[in-house]
Amino acid sequence: MIPMMKSVALRGRAKLATLLNDLMHRASQGSDRKEPDSRNVRTWRQFVLGVIAKGSTRLITVSQAVASWRKVTSVKSAAMALGYFLGKAQFPMRPFATRLVEAAVQTLGPGQLESCRGKVLLVIDATEYAKRSRGKGKRGRGMQHIGRVRKTQAKVKSKKRRAAGKKAADQTRKVVTTYGYVDIWAGVVVLGKQLLPLARQLFSSNHPKLKSQNRVEEAVLFQSLGVLGRLGLEAIAVGDRGLGRKELVIRLANKGQDLVFRIDPDILAKAPDTEEEVILAELLDAAPYLGEVKWNRGEGGQLRCQVRLVRATIRFSRSGRKADYQEATVNFLGLVPGEEGVESLVLVTTLPVQTLADAKEIARIYSQRWAIETGFETMHGWGQDRFMVRSFTAIDRLLWIVAIAHTLMLLALRDGKLAGFCEQAKRLLKRQAVLGRCLTVGKLAEAIRLDFDKHRRAWAHSWLC
């Protein structure tokens, strides 16, 4: 018989707690704000570790990890205490978390941030959560301010047709909506296409005060730019189609803020030395090809494209009056795939683009947007989209805790003092045959979960002392 291999135990747990302590200490320096109540801070620390250790946002599941550290008689009592903390405790979650992520950027330093032309890359995107409670719930306690969102599992219908003697598949996606929330995130890209969250805000179309998702997206964008500005860092904003609105592009361009956004080519634009506005798609079709550029589509792989370049002026008028408008002159890039049936990628940027090398650089900048998609995938694995709390404020606070847990795991991967801790995490995962090509944020959290179940006392001693 083969002897059972001795399990690997993670060491250096206290260093992980020290990393969080250093982060909190740095965040408190230079701040004239009153420090939160120490009991609430202790509950917050327990919550962060509970989310990492259990990979869940369900209160009853997190309470299974922290109940033994609290003066409660049951796991259910601990869950009620965590629910009270999220919904009613006097705790400035957003300012507190913002100071922590600002300190996290300082801890990493500009050398570990993805940059281009001396500016860091700031990505922004939204993710959607379907509601988790039935109807209005028991005793009318349904989730608060639920709006309409797209279903994550949209129905796909395939129709076959013949064209030019060949068979082709025409897939059309039917957009199906359901009830839920939209969450807008913004963060800087760390080397290796990893995300460090800087700002986020929950949105619902049924919220009495939040009337426009566009305004919430702009608030998150400018808040994250403010964080970077306080640290003396300039940024290039990178976003998908949702950010590619003429009003926002013109506003950022006139402020001197660099951007790379994906945009729909059905807008009106005016070419240089002309007075008439035409559809952007027509301008791009008339422009000559610069050469070949690779479009990195994340999980979809790289796609060879021919790139076109147009410099044009766009206008926006909120009142509709002829003389009342704002305008900006920007660059548009059209990446036309060689494969049939693939939609072209159209990018708008304020960065100077004149040569094929410049176009390749813009395409590379846009490809860094996948860092936020990877971050969403990791946090979804921790239950980011499976929360069960009902209050809008409680959901917002809970998602900030998930953001800080993700930030802590990212810093642990990058901190040289925790190199031994990460190496032991790799060995532990290899014993379980669940380690891929490298240790990621999600895999490090998985190693902690495996170790936590066997060494709870050691984790409690190192984390809470």
C-alpha positions in Angstrom: 0.0 0.0 0.0 1.1 3.5 -0.8 1.5 5.5 2.4 -0.8 8.6 2.7 1.1 11.8 2.0 1.3 14.2 4.9 -0.9 17.3 4.2 0.8 20.6 3.6 -0.1 23.2 6.2 0.1 26.9 5.2 2.5 28.9 7.3 2.9 32.6 7.5 -0.8 33.2 8.3 0.3 35.9 10.6 2.1 37.7 7.8 -1.2 37.8 5.9 -2.9 39.4 8.8 0.1 41.8 9.2 -0.4 42.8 5.5 -3.9 43.8 6.3 -2.9 45.7 9.4 -0.2 47.6 7.5 -2.8 48.4 4.9 -5.2 49.7 7.5 -2.5 51.7 9.2 -1.4 53.3 6.0 -5.0 54.2 5.2 -5.5 55.9 8.5 -2.4 58.1 8.1 -3.1 61.7 7.1 -6.8 61.3 7.5 -8.8 63.7 9.7 -11.8 61.4 9.7 -12.9 59.8 12.9 -11.9 56.2 13.1 -14.7 53.7 13.1 -15.7 51.8 16.2 -13.2 49.1 17.0 -15.9 46.5 17.4 -17.2 47.2 13.9 -13.7 47.0 12.6 -13.2 43.6 14.2 -16.5 42.4 12.7 -15.3 43.7 9.3 -12.0 41.8 9.6 -13.8 38.6 10.5 -16.2 39.1 7.5 -13.3 39.6 5.1 -11.6 36.4 6.2 -14.9 34.5 6.3 -15.5 35.4 2.6 -12.0 34.2 1.7 -12.1 31.1 3.8 -15.6 30.0 2.7 -15.7 31.4 -0.8 -19.3 32.6 -0.2 -21.3 35.7 0.6 -24.1 33.8 2.2 -24.3 35.0 5.8 -25.0 31.5 7.3 -21.9 30.1 5.4 -19.6 33.0 6.5 -20.9 32.6 10.0 -19.7 29.0 10.1 -16.2 30.3 9.8 -16.5 33.2 12.4 -19.0 31.9 14.9 -16.4 30.4 17.2 -14.6 33.8 17.4 -17.7 35.7 18.5 -19.6 35.5 21.8 -22.6 33.7 20.3 -24.4 30.5 21.1 -25.1 29.4 17.5 -24.1 29.9 13.9 -27.5 31.5 13.3 -26.9 34.1 16.0 -23.5 35.0 14.3 -25.4 35.3 10.9 -27.8 37.7 12.5 -24.9 39.8 13.9 -23.3 39.9 10.5 -26.6 40.9 8.9 -27.0 43.7 11.5 -23.5 44.9 10.7 -24.3 45.1 6.9 -27.6 46.8 7.3 -27.7 49.0 10.4 -24.2 49.4 12.0 -22.7 52.8 12.0 -19.8 52.0 9.7 -18.5 54.2 6.9 -18.0 51.3 4.5 -17.4 53.3 1.2 -14.9 55.9 2.6 -13.2 53.2 4.7 -12.8 50.8 1.7 -11.7 53.7 -0.6 -8.9 54.6 1.7 -7.8 50.9 1.8 -7.7 50.5 -1.9 -5.8 53.8 -2.2 -3.3 52.4 0.3 -3.1 49.2 -1.8 -2.1 51.2 -4.8 0.6 52.9 -2.8 1.8 49.5 -1.5 2.2 48.1 -5.0 3.8 51.2 -6.5 3.7 52.3 -10.1 6.3 49.6 -11.1 3.7 46.8 -10.7 0.9 48.6 -12.6 0.3 48.1 -16.3 1.1 51.4 -18.0 1.3 53.0 -21.5 3.1 56.3 -22.3 3.7 56.8 -18.6 0.0 56.5 -17.6 -1.6 53.6 -15.8 -4.6 51.8 -17.3 -8.0 52.3 -15.6 -10.7 49.9 -16.7 -14.4 50.3 -16.0 -17.2 47.9 -16.6 -20.6 46.8 -15.1 -21.7 43.3 -14.0 -25.3 42.2 -13.3 -26.8 40.2 -10.5 -30.2 38.5 -10.7 -32.3 38.7 -7.5 -32.1 35.8 -5.2 -35.4 36.1 -3.2 -38.8 34.9 -4.4 -41.3 37.7 -5.0 -41.6 39.9 -2.0 -40.2 37.3 0.3 -41.6 36.2 3.7 -43.5 38.9 5.5 -42.9 41.4 2.6 -39.1 41.4 3.1 -38.1 41.1 -0.5 -34.9 42.6 -1.9 -35.0 46.4 -2.0 -35.3 48.5 -5.2 -35.0 45.6 -7.7 -34.6 46.7 -11.3 -34.4 45.0 -14.7 -31.2 43.3 -15.9 -30.3 40.9 -18.6 -30.4 37.2 -17.9 -27.0 35.6 -17.6 -28.2 32.5 -19.5 -29.7 34.1 -22.6 -31.5 31.8 -25.0 -29.7 31.2 -28.3 -31.6 30.1 -31.3 -29.8 28.7 -34.4 -31.3 28.8 -37.9 -29.7 27.1 -40.8 -29.8 28.6 -44.3 -28.2 28.0 -47.7 -26.3 30.8 -49.4 -24.2 30.6 -52.6 -24.4 26.8 -52.4 -22.8 26.7 -49.0 -24.4 25.9 -45.6 -24.1 28.6 -42.9 -25.3 28.8 -39.4 -27.0 32.0 -38.4 -27.2 32.4 -34.6 -29.3 35.2 -33.2 -29.3 35.9 -29.5 -32.6 36.9 -27.9 -32.1 39.3 -25.0 -34.0 38.0 -22.0 -34.4 40.2 -18.9 -35.1 39.5 -15.3 -35.1 41.3 -12.0 -31.8 42.2 -10.3 -29.1 44.8 -9.9 -26.3 46.4 -11.9 -22.9 46.9 -10.2 -20.4 49.3 -11.8 -16.7 48.7 -11.0 -13.5 50.6 -11.9 -9.9 49.6 -11.1 -6.3 49.7 -12.3 -4.7 46.9 -14.2 -1.8 45.2 -12.4 0.9 43.4 -14.4 -0.4 40.1 -15.6 -3.9 41.4 -16.4 -5.1 41.4 -12.8 -7.5 44.0 -11.4 -7.1 46.1 -8.3 -10.6 47.7 -7.6 -10.6 51.4 -6.9 -14.3 52.3 -6.9 -17.7 50.6 -7.4 -21.4 51.4 -6.9 -24.6 49.4 -7.0 -27.3 50.6 -9.3 -31.0 49.8 -9.8 -33.5 51.5 -12.1 -36.1 51.3 -9.3 -33.9 53.1 -6.8 -35.6 56.4 -5.7 -32.4 58.4 -5.9 -30.3 56.7 -8.6 -32.2 57.7 -11.8 -29.5 57.1 -14.4 -27.0 54.3 -14.9 -24.9 56.6 -17.1 -24.5 59.1 -14.2 -23.5 56.3 -11.8 -20.9 55.0 -14.3 -19.5 58.6 -14.6 -19.5 58.9 -10.8 -17.5 55.7 -10.4 -15.1 56.7 -13.2 -14.4 60.2 -11.8 -14.1 58.8 -8.2 -11.4 56.3 -9.4 -9.6 59.1 -11.3 -9.7 61.1 -8.1 -8.0 58.3 -6.2 -5.3 58.0 -8.8 -4.9 61.8 -8.9 -4.3 62.0 -5.1 -1.5 59.5 -5.6 0.1 61.5 -8.4 -0.8 59.0 -11.2 -2.3 59.8 -14.6 -4.5 57.3 -16.2 -5.9 56.1 -19.5 -9.6 55.2 -19.1 -10.5 51.9 -20.9 -14.1 50.8 -21.4 -16.5 48.7 -23.5 -19.5 49.9 -25.5 -21.4 51.1 -22.5 -18.9 53.9 -21.9 -18.7 54.7 -25.6 -21.2 57.5 -25.5 -20.6 60.7 -27.4 -21.5 62.9 -24.4 -19.0 61.2 -22.1 -16.3 61.0 -24.8 -16.6 64.7 -25.5 -16.6 65.6 -21.8 -13.4 63.5 -21.1 -11.7 64.8 -24.3 -12.3 68.4 -23.4 -10.9 67.8 -19.9 -7.7 66.3 -21.4 -8.5 62.9 -20.0 -7.0 60.1 -22.3 -9.4 57.2 -23.1 -9.8 54.1 -25.2 -13.4 53.1 -25.5 -15.3 50.7 -27.8 -18.0 52.5 -29.6 -20.8 51.6 -32.1 -20.1 53.0 -35.6 -23.7 54.2 -36.1 -23.0 57.7 -34.7 -22.6 60.9 -36.8 -19.1 62.3 -37.2 -17.5 65.1 -39.3 -14.3 64.5 -41.2 -11.7 67.3 -41.3 -12.2 70.1 -43.9 -15.9 69.1 -44.3 -19.1 70.6 -42.9 -21.5 67.7 -43.3 -21.8 64.9 -40.7 -22.0 61.4 -41.9 -22.3 58.0 -40.3 -18.9 56.9 -38.7 -19.2 53.5 -40.4 -19.1 55.2 -43.8 -16.0 57.2 -42.9 -14.2 54.1 -41.8 -15.2 52.2 -44.9 -13.7 54.9 -47.1 -10.4 55.0 -45.2 -7.5 53.0 -46.5 -6.0 50.0 -44.5 -3.0 50.7 -42.4 -2.0 47.1 -42.0 -2.6 44.1 -39.8 -3.4 44.2 -36.1 -4.2 41.4 -33.7 -7.4 41.7 -31.7 -7.1 40.0 -28.3 -10.6 38.8 -27.4 -9.7 37.1 -24.1 -11.1 33.6 -24.0 -11.9 33.9 -27.7 -8.3 34.1 -28.5 -6.5 36.5 -30.9 -8.0 37.5 -34.2 -6.1 38.9 -37.2 -7.6 42.2 -38.4 -7.0 44.9 -40.9 -7.1 48.3 -39.3 -8.4 51.6 -40.6 -7.9 55.0 -39.0 -10.1 58.1 -39.1 -9.8 61.4 -37.3 -13.1 63.1 -37.0 -15.2 65.5 -34.9 -18.2 64.5 -32.9 -20.9 66.7 -31.5 -23.5 66.4 -28.7 -26.4 68.6 -27.8 -28.6 67.9 -24.8 -31.1 70.7 -25.6 -31.3 70.0 -29.3 -30.8 73.6 -30.3 -28.6 74.1 -33.3 -26.1 76.5 -31.7 -26.1 74.7 -28.3 -23.7 71.8 -28.6 -20.3 70.5 -27.5 -17.7 68.9 -29.7 -14.4 67.2 -29.7 -12.0 65.9 -32.3 -10.8 62.3 -31.6 -9.4 59.3 -33.4 -11.4 56.3 -34.5 -9.9 52.9 -35.3 -11.8 50.2 -37.1 -10.4 46.6 -36.8 -11.9 44.5 -39.5 -11.6 40.7 -38.9 -10.5 38.4 -41.8 -13.1 35.9 -40.7 -16.7 36.2 -42.0 -19.5 36.7 -39.5 -17.4 38.4 -36.9 -18.3 42.0 -36.0 -15.7 44.7 -36.5 -14.1 46.3 -33.4 -14.4 50.2 -33.5 -12.4 52.1 -30.9 -12.4 55.8 -30.1 -9.3 57.3 -28.4 -7.9 60.7 -27.5 -4.4 59.3 -27.9 -2.4 60.4 -30.9 -2.5 57.7 -33.7 -0.6 58.1 -36.9 1.2 54.9 -37.7 0.5 51.1 -37.6 2.6 50.9 -34.5 0.4 53.4 -32.8 -2.7 51.4 -33.8 -1.2 48.2 -32.4 -0.6 50.0 -29.1 -4.2 51.2 -28.9 -5.4 47.6 -29.6 -3.1 46.4 -26.8 -4.5 48.9 -24.4 -8.0 47.8 -25.1 -7.1 44.2 -24.6 -6.2 45.0 -21.0 -9.9 45.5 -20.4 -10.1 41.7 -19.9 -8.5 42.3 -16.4 -11.8 43.4 -15.1 -13.6 40.4 -16.6 -11.1 38.1 -15.0 -11.7 39.9 -11.7 -15.4 39.4 -12.0 -15.0 35.7 -12.8 -12.8 35.3 -9.6 -15.2 37.2 -7.4 -18.3 35.4 -8.8 -16.6 32.2 -7.6 -16.7 33.7 -4.1 -20.4 34.3 -4.3 -20.3 37.9 -5.6 -23.5 37.3 -7.6 -25.2 34.9 -5.1 -25.8 37.2 -2.1 -29.0 36.7 -0.1 -29.2 39.9 1.9 -32.2 42.1 1.1 -31.3 45.7 2.0 -29.8 47.8 -0.8 -27.3 49.3 1.7 -26.4 45.8 3.0 -25.8 44.5 -0.6 -23.6 47.4 -1.4 -21.5 46.9 1.8 -21.2 43.2 1.2 -19.9 43.8 -2.3 -17.3 46.2 -0.9 -16.1 43.4 1.5 -15.7 41.1 -1.5 -13.7 43.9 -3.3 -11.4 44.2 -0.3 -11.0 40.4 0.0 -9.9 40.4 -3.7 -7.5 43.3 -3.1 -5.9 41.5 -0.1 -5.3 38.3 -2.1 -3.8 40.3 -5.0 -1.4 42.1 -2.5 -0.5 38.7 -1.0 0.6 37.5 -4.4 2.7 40.5 -5.0 4.3 40.9 -1.5 7.8 39.5 -1.3 7.4 38.9 2.5 4.6 36.4 1.6 6.6 34.5 -1.0 7.0 31.5 1.3 3.3 31.5 2.0 2.5 31.5 -1.7 4.9 28.7 -2.4 3.3 26.5 0.3 -0.1 27.4 -1.3 1.2 26.0 -4.6 2.3 22.8 -2.9 -1.0 22.4 -1.2 -2.9 22.9 -4.4 -0.6 20.4 -6.3 -1.4 17.8 -3.6 -5.0 18.4 -4.5 -4.3 18.4 -8.2 -6.1 21.7 -8.7 -3.3 24.0 -9.6 -3.1 25.4 -13.1 -0.3 27.1 -14.9 0.3 29.6 -12.1 -1.0 30.8 -8.7 -3.7 33.3 -9.2 -5.9 35.4 -6.9 -8.6 32.7 -7.0 -6.2 29.8 -6.5 -4.6 31.5 -3.5 -8.0 31.9 -1.9 -8.8 28.2 -2.7 -5.6 27.2 -0.9 -6.6 29.2 2.1 -10.0 27.5 2.1 -8.4 24.1 2.1 -6.1 25.0 5.0 -8.7 26.9 7.0 -10.9 23.8 7.4 -8.1 21.9 9.1 -6.4 24.7 11.1 -9.2 27.0 12.2 -7.6 27.7 15.6 -4.3 28.7 14.0 -6.1 31.0 11.6 -8.1 32.6 14.4 -5.0 33.1 16.5 -3.0 34.7 13.7 -5.8 36.7 12.2 -7.5 38.2 15.3 -4.6 38.8 17.6 
